[in-house]
């Protein structure tokens, strides 16, 4: 069995996801269709990129991941399909949504093509300018799933090669003079944890008495949320390997007014300061 997963900013109230599932099932009824999430904030390419990064690597090789967060739908932006590391396939707009499957987060650029061959679309003569999820990406994902099931996946049939996929701007953290590392908030998750661009290796380098400064507060770096009292602020290395500012059983983002782009500083200290 081959699975097609769907990630969108459509929500589930309006039938858009259902239309995509119907197209896939009509073209390749053997494929299983699973939802990763449809709760991406509208047109938030970065949030979608993080959601995919957290989930795609854990699916079996040969899974097709169709991601439709497409602020440029109907424009000259490319539609693409790609083969990522570990045999995962990606289908969607070249909007930057696949940033975290490209260097420097991987060793090499994924094999990718532009979806120029309209014979793989739902109806080349009636493709909507506003719903490529139904008319381009879902059918291509279904045809690709069929090829995988038949043991003959071939991206080249969908169109010409793409040398490099689009990336969203992912700011690099910097080491400060006098010690410490300055980064920023990249994403706020459902729990109100503020995910930063500070990697785990820098946390290790800072040592066991590290603190984080964010939103005008200082808090300890701990191994897990239970290392602090309920309601206390802390910083932990999340499952994706990045430092996160958190509040035990609460929302750090709401409490500190954190949003993407706001600064976060990691410092080594011999004495932890409280929040």
HELIX and SHEET records of a PDB file:
HELIX    1   1 UNK A   16  UNK A   27  1                                  12    
HELIX    2   2 UNK A   45  UNK A   55  1                                  11    
HELIX    3   3 UNK A   56  UNK A   58  5                                   3    
HELIX    4   4 UNK A   85  UNK A   87  5                                   3    
HELIX    5   5 UNK A   99  UNK A  101  5                                   3    
HELIX    6   6 UNK A  118  UNK A  120  5                                   3    
HELIX    7   7 UNK A  132  UNK A  132  1                                   1    
HELIX    8   8 UNK A  133  UNK A  137  3                                   5    
HELIX    9   9 UNK A  138  UNK A  149  1                                  12    
HELIX   10  10 UNK A  155  UNK A  158  5                                   4    
HELIX   11  11 UNK A  200  UNK A  206  1                                   7    
HELIX   12  12 UNK A  225  UNK A  227  5                                   3    
HELIX   13  13 UNK A  252  UNK A  256  1                                   5    
SHEET    1   A 6 UNK A  32  UNK A  37  0                                        
SHEET    2   A 6 UNK A   3  UNK A   8  1                                        
SHEET    3   A 6 UNK A  64  UNK A  68  1                                        
SHEET    4   A 6 UNK A  89  UNK A  93  1                                        
SHEET    5   A 6 UNK A  79  UNK A  83 -1                                        
SHEET    6   A 6 UNK A 111  UNK A 114 -1                                        
SHEET    1   B 5 UNK A 174  UNK A 175  0                                        
SHEET    2   B 5 UNK A 181  UNK A 188 -1                                        
SHEET    3   B 5 UNK A 194  UNK A 199 -1                                        
SHEET    4   B 5 UNK A 242  UNK A 247 -1                                        
SHEET    5   B 5 UNK A 233  UNK A 237 -1                                        
SHEET    1   C 5 UNK A 174  UNK A 175  0                                        
SHEET    2   C 5 UNK A 181  UNK A 188 -1                                        
SHEET    3   C 5 UNK A 263  UNK A 268 -1                                        
SHEET    4   C 5 UNK A 210  UNK A 214 -1                                        
SHEET    5   C 5 UNK A 217  UNK A 220 -1                                        
END                                                                             
